[in-house]
Amino acid sequence: MSLDRTAAAGAFLSVLAIIIFAVLVFQNSFPALEYVLDKGHYLSVQGDIGPGYSRFLWENRSVDVLAQAFVMFVAAVSCLAIFRETGGGEE
């Protein structure tokens, strides 16, 4: 089975996208589990909890945006793969 140029380009771009995504994720640390062990970050429920919650969401926004961009890229590539024309098959 030989790869045509489109399949080779798609495979190359997929591997490149995975590498870029992995590098960006490892450069931007996300405190997923470090807060489980540290109890000093808890906010008082008697105070105004809104600013603390908002600050956490905006400080970790880069991870959310990267994940959304990756999902949109994979969706676009999948749509192209579904609708591409193949050489054989029914006509």
TORPA-4810 file (N, C-alpha, C, O; in nm, 3 decimals):
<nodes>
NODE_1_0.085_-0.117_0.000_0.000_0.000_0.000_0.090_0.124_0.000_0.170_0.144_0.091_M
NODE_2_0.076_0.206_-0.101_0.158_0.326_-0.110_0.075_0.448_-0.070_-0.046_0.454_-0.091_S
NODE_3_0.143_0.544_-0.013_0.078_0.668_0.027_0.081_0.767_-0.088_0.186_0.788_-0.148_L
NODE_4_-0.032_0.827_-0.117_-0.029_0.934_-0.216_0.012_1.064_-0.145_0.027_1.067_-0.023_D
NODE_5_0.028_1.169_-0.222_0.078_1.294_-0.164_-0.019_1.354_-0.063_0.024_1.412_0.036_R
NODE_6_-0.148_1.341_-0.086_-0.248_1.397_0.007_-0.244_1.325_0.141_-0.249_1.388_0.246_T
NODE_7_-0.236_1.193_0.136_-0.232_1.117_0.261_-0.101_1.144_0.336_-0.102_1.153_0.459_A
NODE_8_0.009_1.155_0.265_0.136_1.185_0.329_0.134_1.324_0.392_0.184_1.342_0.503_A
NODE_9_0.077_1.421_0.323_0.067_1.556_0.378_-0.025_1.558_0.499_0.004_1.626_0.598_A
NODE_10_-0.135_1.484_0.493_-0.225_1.477_0.607_-0.161_1.412_0.728_-0.181_1.457_0.840_G
NODE_11_-0.085_1.307_0.704_-0.016_1.240_0.815_0.089_1.332_0.875_0.104_1.339_0.997_A
NODE_12_0.162_1.402_0.790_0.264_1.495_0.839_0.202_1.607_0.920_0.252_1.641_1.028_F
NODE_13_0.093_1.666_0.870_0.027_1.775_0.943_-0.034_1.727_1.073_-0.035_1.801_1.171_L
NODE_14_-0.085_1.605_1.075_-0.141_1.551_1.199_-0.032_1.533_1.305_-0.051_1.570_1.421_S
NODE_15_0.079_1.476_1.266_0.189_1.458_1.360_0.243_1.593_1.406_0.274_1.612_1.524_V
NODE_16_0.254_1.687_1.314_0.300_1.821_1.349_0.205_1.889_1.447_0.250_1.954_1.542_L
NODE_17_0.075_1.875_1.426_-0.024_1.935_1.516_-0.017_1.872_1.655_-0.031_1.942_1.755_A
NODE_18_0.003_1.742_1.660_0.014_1.675_1.790_0.140_1.721_1.864_0.136_1.743_1.985_I
NODE_19_0.249_1.735_1.792_0.374_1.781_1.854_0.359_1.924_1.905_0.400_1.955_2.017_I
NODE_20_0.301_2.012_1.825_0.282_2.151_1.867_0.190_2.158_1.988_0.217_2.231_2.083_I
NODE_21_0.082_2.082_1.985_-0.012_2.080_2.098_0.057_2.031_2.224_0.039_2.088_2.332_F
NODE_22_0.136_1.925_2.213_0.204_1.870_2.330_0.306_1.970_2.386_0.317_1.985_2.508_A
NODE_23_0.380_2.037_2.298_0.478_2.135_2.344_0.409_2.250_2.416_0.455_2.294_2.522_V
NODE_24_0.299_2.299_2.361_0.228_2.410_2.424_0.166_2.370_2.556_0.163_2.450_2.650_L
NODE_25_0.116_2.249_2.565_0.057_2.203_2.692_0.165_2.188_2.799_0.142_2.224_2.914_V
NODE_26_0.281_2.136_2.762_0.386_2.117_2.861_0.453_2.248_2.900_0.511_2.258_3.009_F
NODE_27_0.448_2.349_2.814_0.503_2.479_2.850_0.412_2.555_2.944_0.460_2.629_3.030_Q
NODE_28_0.282_2.540_2.931_0.184_2.608_3.016_0.133_2.508_3.118_0.046_2.426_3.088_N
NODE_29_0.187_2.515_3.238_0.145_2.419_3.339_0.005_2.451_3.386_-0.029_2.568_3.408_S
NODE_30_-0.075_2.351_3.402_-0.211_2.365_3.452_-0.218_2.302_3.589_-0.183_2.185_3.605_F
NODE_31_-0.263_2.375_3.689_-0.262_2.323_3.826_-0.379_2.229_3.853_-0.464_2.257_3.937_P
NODE_32_-0.382_2.119_3.783_-0.494_2.028_3.797_-0.492_1.954_3.930_-0.596_1.944_3.996_A
NODE_33_-0.378_1.904_3.969_-0.372_1.822_4.089_-0.296_1.888_4.204_-0.299_1.837_4.316_L
NODE_34_-0.227_1.997_4.178_-0.149_2.055_4.286_-0.237_2.120_4.393_-0.195_2.133_4.507_E
NODE_35_-0.358_2.160_4.356_-0.447_2.219_4.455_-0.514_2.114_4.544_-0.570_2.149_4.648_Y
NODE_36_-0.508_1.990_4.506_-0.568_1.885_4.588_-0.492_1.870_4.719_-0.552_1.846_4.824_V
NODE_37_-0.362_1.885_4.713_-0.280_1.867_4.832_-0.266_1.996_4.913_-0.240_1.990_5.033_L
NODE_38_-0.281_2.110_4.851_-0.264_2.238_4.918_-0.400_2.293_4.959_-0.484_2.321_4.874_D
NODE_39_-0.423_2.307_5.088_-0.552_2.357_5.135_-0.549_2.507_5.159_-0.649_2.563_5.204_K
NODE_40_-0.439_2.573_5.129_-0.426_2.715_5.151_-0.496_2.800_5.046_-0.508_2.921_5.063_G
NODE_41_-0.542_2.740_4.938_-0.605_2.817_4.832_-0.755_2.831_4.849_-0.819_2.903_4.773_H
NODE_42_-0.813_2.764_4.947_-0.958_2.769_4.965_-1.003_2.909_5.001_-0.935_2.980_5.076_Y
NODE_43_-1.115_2.950_4.949_-1.172_3.080_4.979_-1.278_3.065_5.087_-1.342_2.961_5.100_L
NODE_44_-1.295_3.168_5.161_-1.398_3.167_5.263_-1.534_3.178_5.196_-1.552_3.259_5.105_S
NODE_45_-1.630_3.098_5.241_-1.763_3.104_5.182_-1.842_3.222_5.234_-1.946_3.256_5.179_V
NODE_46_-1.794_3.285_5.341_-1.864_3.401_5.392_-1.830_3.526_5.311_-1.909_3.620_5.307_Q
NODE_47_-1.715_3.526_5.247_-1.673_3.643_5.169_-1.729_3.638_5.028_-1.816_3.557_4.995_G
NODE_48_-1.679_3.728_4.945_-1.720_3.734_4.805_-1.636_3.635_4.725_-1.517_3.658_4.704_D
NODE_49_-1.696_3.527_4.680_-1.622_3.421_4.612_-1.603_3.450_4.463_-1.520_3.387_4.399_I
NODE_50_-1.677_3.543_4.408_-1.672_3.572_4.265_-1.536_3.614_4.213_-1.491_3.557_4.114_G
NODE_51_-1.467_3.711_4.276_-1.336_3.752_4.222_-1.232_3.641_4.221_-1.152_3.632_4.128_P
NODE_52_-1.230_3.557_4.324_-1.133_3.447_4.327_-1.159_3.345_4.218_-1.066_3.298_4.153_G
NODE_53_-1.284_3.313_4.199_-1.321_3.217_4.095_-1.291_3.274_3.956_-1.239_3.203_3.870_Y
NODE_54_-1.324_3.399_3.936_-1.298_3.464_3.808_-1.148_3.471_3.780_-1.105_3.447_3.668_S
NODE_55_-1.068_3.503_3.882_-0.923_3.512_3.864_-0.866_3.376_3.823_-0.781_3.368_3.735_R
NODE_56_-0.914_3.267_3.886_-0.866_3.133_3.850_-0.898_3.101_3.704_-0.812_3.049_3.633_F
NODE_57_-1.019_3.131_3.660_-1.057_3.101_3.522_-0.974_3.181_3.421_-0.933_3.126_3.319_L
NODE_58_-0.951_3.309_3.448_-0.878_3.390_3.353_-0.728_3.362_3.355_-0.661_3.379_3.253_W
NODE_59_-0.673_3.321_3.468_-0.531_3.288_3.474_-0.499_3.160_3.399_-0.387_3.143_3.350_E
NODE_60_-0.593_3.069_3.388_-0.572_2.940_3.320_-0.645_2.934_3.187_-0.681_2.825_3.141_N
NODE_61_-0.668_3.046_3.125_-0.743_3.053_3.000_-0.666_2.992_2.883_-0.727_2.941_2.790_R
NODE_62_-0.532_2.997_2.887_-0.454_2.949_2.773_-0.473_2.800_2.749_-0.474_2.757_2.634_S
NODE_63_-0.489_2.723_2.853_-0.510_2.579_2.836_-0.645_2.553_2.769_-0.656_2.466_2.682_V
NODE_64_-0.746_2.628_2.809_-0.878_2.613_2.751_-0.878_2.649_2.602_-0.937_2.577_2.521_D
NODE_65_-0.812_2.757_2.568_-0.808_2.800_2.428_-0.729_2.700_2.343_-0.769_2.671_2.230_V
NODE_66_-0.620_2.647_2.395_-0.543_2.547_2.320_-0.625_2.421_2.296_-0.622_2.365_2.186_L
NODE_67_-0.698_2.378_2.396_-0.781_2.259_2.380_-0.890_2.282_2.277_-0.918_2.194_2.195_A
NODE_68_-0.952_2.399_2.279_-1.057_2.430_2.181_-0.999_2.436_2.040_-1.061_2.385_1.946_Q
NODE_69_-0.883_2.496_2.024_-0.821_2.504_1.892_-0.785_2.365_1.840_-0.803_2.337_1.721_A
NODE_70_-0.736_2.279_1.927_-0.703_2.143_1.886_-0.827_2.066_1.843_-0.824_1.995_1.743_F
NODE_71_-0.936_2.080_1.917_-1.061_2.011_1.883_-1.114_2.062_1.749_-1.161_1.983_1.667_V
NODE_72_-1.108_2.193_1.726_-1.156_2.247_1.598_-1.069_2.200_1.481_-1.121_2.173_1.373_M
NODE_73_-0.938_2.191_1.502_-0.849_2.143_1.397_-0.879_1.997_1.363_-0.887_1.960_1.246_F
NODE_74_-0.896_1.915_1.466_-0.926_1.774_1.443_-1.062_1.758_1.374_-1.077_1.672_1.288_V
NODE_75_-1.159_1.840_1.411_-1.290_1.834_1.346_-1.280_1.871_1.198_-1.343_1.807_1.114_A
NODE_76_-1.202_1.974_1.167_-1.186_2.015_1.027_-1.116_1.907_0.945_-1.156_1.878_0.833_A
NODE_77_-1.012_1.848_1.001_-0.941_1.741_0.931_-1.031_1.620_0.912_-1.027_1.555_0.807_V
NODE_78_-1.111_1.590_1.011_-1.204_1.476_1.001_-1.308_1.500_0.893_-1.341_1.409_0.817_S
NODE_79_-1.360_1.622_0.885_-1.458_1.653_0.779_-1.394_1.640_0.641_-1.457_1.589_0.548_C
NODE_80_-1.271_1.687_0.628_-1.202_1.672_0.499_-1.180_1.525_0.465_-1.191_1.487_0.348_L
NODE_81_-1.149_1.444_0.564_-1.127_1.302_0.539_-1.258_1.233_0.499_-1.256_1.142_0.416_A
NODE_82_-1.368_1.274_0.557_-1.497_1.213_0.524_-1.538_1.246_0.381_-1.588_1.159_0.309_I
NODE_83_-1.517_1.370_0.339_-1.569_1.414_0.210_-1.467_1.408_0.096_-1.497_1.454_-0.015_F
NODE_84_-1.348_1.354_0.121_-1.251_1.348_0.012_-1.292_1.240_-0.089_-1.359_1.143_-0.056_R
NODE_85_-1.249_1.261_-0.211_-1.280_1.166_-0.317_-1.172_1.059_-0.319_-1.053_1.088_-0.303_E
NODE_86_-1.215_0.937_-0.339_-1.120_0.828_-0.350_-1.116_0.782_-0.495_-1.209_0.807_-0.572_T
NODE_87_-1.009_0.715_-0.531_-0.991_0.673_-0.669_-1.084_0.559_-0.710_-1.132_0.556_-0.823_G
NODE_88_-1.109_0.465_-0.620_-1.191_0.350_-0.655_-1.327_0.359_-0.589_-1.362_0.459_-0.526_G
NODE_89_-1.403_0.252_-0.605_-1.533_0.246_-0.540_-1.647_0.262_-0.638_-1.630_0.251_-0.759_G
NODE_90_-1.764_0.289_-0.583_-1.884_0.302_-0.666_-1.884_0.436_-0.737_-1.831_0.536_-0.688_E
NODE_91_-1.943_0.435_-0.854_-1.953_0.559_-0.930_-2.095_0.590_-0.963_-2.123_0.691_-1.027_E
</nodes>
